Amino acid sequence: MAEKTDLLSAGAIAKELGISPAQVTKAIKNLNIQPTTKKGACSYYSRDAVQTIQKSIKK
């Protein structure tokens, strides 16, 4: 993605949180988080979604 935004893909969220992409995908499905935007087959999520995912994964 050429432009810099606050939107992140599931893979980028995983990298930022230091967890596996599968954990992020599972959390997104379990929490029923809807993407902020979609570009083709890729879904992008806001910083709020990242915080929600991080809270749900904390042990």
TILOVEX-924689 format. One record per residue: residue number from 0; x, y, z of N, C-alpha, C in turn. Coordinates in nm, 4 decimals, decimal comma. Example, Ala and Ser with C-alpha at 12.3 -4.5 7.8 and 13.67 -1.06 7.14 Angstrom:
2
@seq->0 | nc1->1,3190 | nc2->-0,5690 | nc3->0,7800 | cac1->1,2300 | cac2->-0,4500 | cac3->0,7800 | cc1->1,3200 | cc2->-0,3300 | cc3->0,7800 $
@seq->1 | nc1->1,2850 | nc2->-0,2250 | nc3->0,7080 | cac1->1,3670 | cac2->-0,1060 | cac3->0,7140 | cc1->1,2900 | cc2->0,0030 | cc3->0,7870 $
end
This chain:
59
@seq->0 | nc1->0,0852 | nc2->-0,1173 | nc3->0,0000 | cac1->0,0000 | cac2->0,0000 | cac3->0,0000 | cc1->0,0893 | cc2->0,1228 | cc3->0,0000 $
@seq->1 | nc1->0,0762 | nc2->0,2068 | nc3->-0,0963 | cac1->0,1638 | cac2->0,3213 | cac3->-0,1139 | cc1->0,1369 | cc2->0,4321 | cc3->-0,0124 $
@seq->2 | nc1->0,0101 | nc2->0,4571 | nc3->0,0173 | cac1->-0,0211 | cac2->0,5666 | cac3->0,1084 | cc1->-0,0155 | cc2->0,5191 | cc3->0,2532 $
@seq->3 | nc1->0,0216 | nc2->0,6101 | nc3->0,3431 | cac1->0,0315 | cac2->0,5742 | cac3->0,4840 | cc1->-0,1001 | cc2->0,6086 | cc3->0,5529 $
@seq->4 | nc1->-0,1615 | nc2->0,5070 | nc3->0,6102 | cac1->-0,2879 | cac2->0,5259 | cac3->0,6810 | cc1->-0,2827 | cc2->0,4528 | cc3->0,8141 $
@seq->5 | nc1->-0,3884 | nc2->0,4664 | nc3->0,8910 | cac1->-0,3989 | cac2->0,3948 | cac3->1,0175 | cc1->-0,4725 | cc2->0,2629 | cc3->1,0008 $
@seq->6 | nc1->-0,4922 | nc2->0,2188 | nc3->0,8785 | cac1->-0,5602 | cac2->0,0930 | cac3->0,8529 | cc1->-0,4579 | cc2->-0,0182 | cc3->0,8344 $
@seq->7 | nc1->-0,4856 | nc2->-0,1324 | nc3->0,8965 | cac1->-0,3931 | cac2->-0,2446 | cac3->0,8929 | cc1->-0,4639 | cc2->-0,3713 | cc3->0,8489 $
@seq->8 | nc1->-0,3925 | nc2->-0,4545 | nc3->0,7759 | cac1->-0,4446 | cac2->-0,5863 | cac3->0,7392 | cc1->-0,4268 | cc2->-0,6797 | cc3->0,8584 $
@seq->9 | nc1->-0,4890 | nc2->-0,7963 | nc3->0,8532 | cac1->-0,4748 | cac2->-0,8942 | cac3->0,9616 | cc1->-0,3284 | cc2->-0,9330 | cc3->0,9800 $
@seq->10 | nc1->-0,2560 | nc2->-0,9473 | nc3->0,8700 | cac1->-0,1141 | cac2->-0,9814 | cac3->0,8778 | cc1->-0,0319 | cc2->-0,8725 | cc3->0,9451 $
@seq->11 | nc1->-0,0628 | nc2->-0,7478 | nc3->0,9135 | cac1->0,0086 | cac2->-0,6359 | cac3->0,9753 | cc1->-0,0250 | cc2->-0,6251 | cc3->1,1240 $
@seq->12 | nc1->-0,1495 | nc2->-0,6543 | nc3->1,1596 | cac1->-0,1893 | cac2->-0,6540 | cac3->1,3012 | cc1->-0,1101 | cc2->-0,7617 | cc3->1,3755 $
@seq->13 | nc1->-0,1008 | nc2->-0,8792 | nc3->1,3172 | cac1->-0,0269 | cac2->-0,9894 | cac3->1,3792 | cc1->0,1185 | cc2->-0,9519 | cc3->1,4018 $
@seq->14 | nc1->0,1796 | nc2->-0,8913 | nc3->1,3013 | cac1->0,3196 | cac2->-0,8506 | cac3->1,3123 | cc1->0,3371 | cc2->-0,7467 | cc3->1,4229 $
@seq->15 | nc1->0,2453 | nc2->-0,6512 | nc3->1,4287 | cac1->0,2530 | cac2->-0,5449 | cac3->1,5296 | cc1->0,2366 | cc2->-0,6009 | cc3->1,6710 $
@seq->16 | nc1->0,1466 | nc2->-0,6980 | nc3->1,6866 | cac1->0,1202 | cac2->-0,7535 | cac3->1,8192 | cc1->0,2132 | cc2->-0,8689 | cc3->1,8557 $
@seq->17 | nc1->0,2918 | nc2->-0,9154 | nc3->1,7578 | cac1->0,3849 | cac2->-1,0237 | cac3->1,7835 | cc1->0,3175 | cc2->-1,1592 | cc3->1,8011 $
@seq->18 | nc1->0,2071 | nc2->-1,1792 | nc3->1,7294 | cac1->0,1339 | cac2->-1,3061 | cac3->1,7367 | cc1->0,1155 | cc2->-1,3604 | cc3->1,5955 $
@seq->19 | nc1->0,0605 | nc2->-1,4794 | nc3->1,5848 | cac1->0,0430 | cac2->-1,5398 | cac3->1,4528 | cc1->-0,0789 | cc2->-1,4811 | cc3->1,3808 $
@seq->20 | nc1->-0,0742 | nc2->-1,4763 | nc3->1,2484 | cac1->-0,1898 | cac2->-1,4295 | cac3->1,1715 | cc1->-0,3147 | cc2->-1,5130 | cc3->1,1992 $
@seq->21 | nc1->-0,2984 | nc2->-1,6413 | nc3->1,2276 | cac1->-0,4133 | cac2->-1,7276 | cac3->1,2580 | cc1->-0,4841 | cc2->-1,6813 | cc3->1,3864 $
@seq->22 | nc1->-0,4070 | nc2->-1,6383 | nc3->1,4856 | cac1->-0,4665 | cac2->-1,5875 | cac3->1,6096 | cc1->-0,5471 | cc2->-1,4603 | cc3->1,5834 $
@seq->23 | nc1->-0,4952 | nc2->-1,3741 | nc3->1,4979 | cac1->-0,5649 | cac2->-1,2502 | cac3->1,4648 | cc1->-0,6942 | cc2->-1,2820 | cc3->1,3901 $
@seq->24 | nc1->-0,6859 | nc2->-1,3703 | nc3->1,2925 | cac1->-0,8039 | cac2->-1,4070 | cac3->1,2146 | cc1->-0,9105 | cc2->-1,4685 | cc3->1,3050 $
@seq->25 | nc1->-0,8685 | nc2->-1,5547 | nc3->1,3966 | cac1->-0,9629 | cac2->-1,6173 | cac3->1,4896 | cc1->-1,0284 | cc2->-1,5131 | cc3->1,5792 $
@seq->26 | nc1->-0,9509 | nc2->-1,4177 | nc3->1,6295 | cac1->-1,0050 | cac2->-1,3121 | cac3->1,7154 | cc1->-1,1038 | cc2->-1,2249 | cc3->1,6381 $
@seq->27 | nc1->-1,0710 | nc2->-1,1928 | nc3->1,5130 | cac1->-1,1603 | cac2->-1,1114 | cac3->1,4304 | cc1->-1,2936 | cc2->-1,1830 | cc3->1,4124 $
@seq->28 | nc1->-1,2894 | nc2->-1,3129 | nc3->1,3847 | cac1->-1,4129 | cac2->-1,3904 | cac3->1,3670 | cc1->-1,4903 | cc2->-1,4015 | cc3->1,4978 $
@seq->29 | nc1->-1,4217 | nc2->-1,4333 | nc3->1,6077 | cac1->-1,4875 | cac2->-1,4511 | cac3->1,7374 | cc1->-1,5512 | cc2->-1,3217 | cc3->1,7878 $
@seq->30 | nc1->-1,4849 | nc2->-1,2099 | nc3->1,7621 | cac1->-1,5353 | cac2->-1,0803 | cac3->1,8088 | cc1->-1,6286 | cc2->-1,0142 | cc3->1,7071 $
@seq->31 | nc1->-1,6446 | nc2->-1,0786 | nc3->1,5911 | cac1->-1,7308 | cac2->-1,0271 | cac3->1,4839 | cc1->-1,6917 | cc2->-0,8842 | cc3->1,4451 $
@seq->32 | nc1->-1,5624 | nc2->-0,8620 | nc3->1,4282 | cac1->-1,5104 | cac2->-0,7306 | cac3->1,3891 | cc1->-1,5235 | cc2->-0,7158 | cc3->1,2380 $
@seq->33 | nc1->-1,5855 | nc2->-0,6081 | nc3->1,1963 | cac1->-1,6039 | cac2->-0,5807 | cac3->1,0540 | cc1->-1,4891 | cc2->-0,4924 | cc3->1,0049 $
@seq->34 | nc1->-1,4403 | nc2->-0,5172 | nc3->0,8846 | cac1->-1,3314 | cac2->-0,4336 | cac3->0,8318 | cc1->-1,3772 | cc2->-0,2897 | cc3->0,8091 $
@seq->35 | nc1->-1,2845 | nc2->-0,1975 | nc3->0,8273 | cac1->-1,3124 | cac2->-0,0571 | cac3->0,8008 | cc1->-1,3275 | cc2->-0,0356 | cc3->0,6508 $
@seq->36 | nc1->-1,2440 | nc2->-0,1032 | nc3->0,5749 | cac1->-1,2503 | cac2->-0,0944 | cac3->0,4291 | cc1->-1,1961 | cc2->-0,2230 | cc3->0,3691 $
@seq->37 | nc1->-1,2305 | nc2->-0,2443 | nc3->0,2438 | cac1->-1,1790 | cac2->-0,3604 | cac3->0,1700 | cc1->-1,1217 | cc2->-0,3115 | cc3->0,0389 $
@seq->38 | nc1->-1,0091 | nc2->-0,3694 | nc3->0,0012 | cac1->-0,9487 | cac2->-0,3424 | cac3->-0,1291 | cc1->-0,9238 | cc2->-0,4766 | cc3->-0,1934 $
@seq->39 | nc1->-1,0054 | nc2->-0,5109 | nc3->-0,2897 | cac1->-0,9968 | cac2->-0,6437 | cac3->-0,3503 | cc1->-1,0351 | cc2->-0,7472 | cc3->-0,2470 $
@seq->40 | nc1->-0,9493 | nc2->-0,8452 | nc3->-0,2282 | cac1->-0,9757 | cac2->-0,9516 | cac3->-0,1307 | cc1->-0,9230 | cc2->-0,9173 | cc3->0,0084 $
@seq->41 | nc1->-0,8522 | nc2->-0,8069 | nc3->0,0220 | cac1->-0,7908 | cac2->-0,7692 | cac3->0,1496 | cc1->-0,8834 | cc2->-0,6817 | cc3->0,2332 $
@seq->42 | nc1->-0,8920 | nc2->-0,7135 | nc3->0,3605 | cac1->-0,9693 | cac2->-0,6337 | cac3->0,4557 | cc1->-0,8728 | cc2->-0,5537 | cc3->0,5411 $
@seq->43 | nc1->-0,9084 | nc2->-0,4314 | nc3->0,5690 | cac1->-0,8248 | cac2->-0,3439 | cac3->0,6505 | cc1->-0,9031 | cc2->-0,2973 | cc3->0,7722 $
@seq->44 | nc1->-0,8360 | nc2->-0,2965 | nc3->0,8863 | cac1->-0,9002 | cac2->-0,2674 | cac3->1,0135 | cc1->-0,8393 | cc2->-0,1432 | cc3->1,0781 $
@seq->45 | nc1->-0,9192 | nc2->-0,0739 | nc3->1,1590 | cac1->-0,8763 | cac2->0,0491 | cac3->1,2249 | cc1->-0,7930 | cc2->0,0186 | cc3->1,3492 $
@seq->46 | nc1->-0,7338 | nc2->0,1208 | nc3->1,4049 | cac1->-0,6557 | cac2->0,1084 | cac3->1,5291 | cc1->-0,7447 | cc2->0,0612 | cc3->1,6443 $
@seq->47 | nc1->-0,8717 | nc2->0,1009 | nc3->1,6450 | cac1->-0,9642 | cac2->0,0556 | cac3->1,7491 | cc1->-0,9774 | cc2->-0,0964 | cc3->1,7463 $
@seq->48 | nc1->-0,9840 | nc2->-0,1526 | nc3->1,6266 | cac1->-0,9931 | cac2->-0,2983 | cac3->1,6127 | cc1->-0,8660 | cc2->-0,3645 | cc3->1,6647 $
@seq->49 | nc1->-0,7524 | nc2->-0,3030 | nc3->1,6399 | cac1->-0,6255 | cac2->-0,3576 | cac3->1,6891 | cc1->-0,6280 | cc2->-0,3647 | cc3->1,8416 $
@seq->50 | nc1->-0,6751 | nc2->-0,2600 | nc3->1,9064 | cac1->-0,6816 | cac2->-0,2578 | cac3->2,0526 | cc1->-0,7778 | cc2->-0,3639 | cc3->2,1046 $
@seq->51 | nc1->-0,8909 | nc2->-0,3807 | nc3->2,0372 | cac1->-0,9889 | cac2->-0,4816 | cac3->2,0765 | cc1->-0,9292 | cc2->-0,6214 | cc3->2,0649 $
@seq->52 | nc1->-0,8594 | nc2->-0,6468 | nc3->1,9553 | cac1->-0,7954 | cac2->-0,7765 | cac3->1,9338 | cc1->-0,6889 | cc2->-0,8010 | cc3->2,0407 $
@seq->53 | nc1->-0,6094 | nc2->-0,6991 | nc3->2,0690 | cac1->-0,5020 | cac2->-0,7127 | cac3->2,1672 | cc1->-0,5612 | cc2->-0,7472 | cc3->2,3042 $
@seq->54 | nc1->-0,6694 | nc2->-0,6815 | nc3->2,3448 | cac1->-0,7317 | cac2->-0,7082 | cac3->2,4742 | cc1->-0,7861 | cc2->-0,8502 | cc3->2,4805 $
@seq->55 | nc1->-0,8425 | nc2->-0,8983 | nc3->2,3702 | cac1->-0,9018 | cac2->-1,0321 | cac3->2,3701 | cc1->-0,7965 | cc2->-1,1425 | cc3->2,3747 $
@seq->56 | nc1->-0,6750 | nc2->-1,1127 | nc3->2,3301 | cac1->-0,5693 | cac2->-1,2140 | cac3->2,3231 | cc1->-0,4845 | cc2->-1,2174 | cc3->2,4511 $
@seq->57 | nc1->-0,4867 | nc2->-1,1094 | nc3->2,5282 | cac1->-0,4080 | cac2->-1,1061 | cac3->2,6518 | cc1->-0,4486 | cc2->-1,2229 | cc3->2,7413 $
@seq->58 | nc1->-0,3505 | nc2->-1,2823 | nc3->2,8032 | cac1->-0,3761 | cac2->-1,4004 | cac3->2,8867 | cc1->-0,3916 | cc2->-1,3641 | cc3->3,0315 $
end
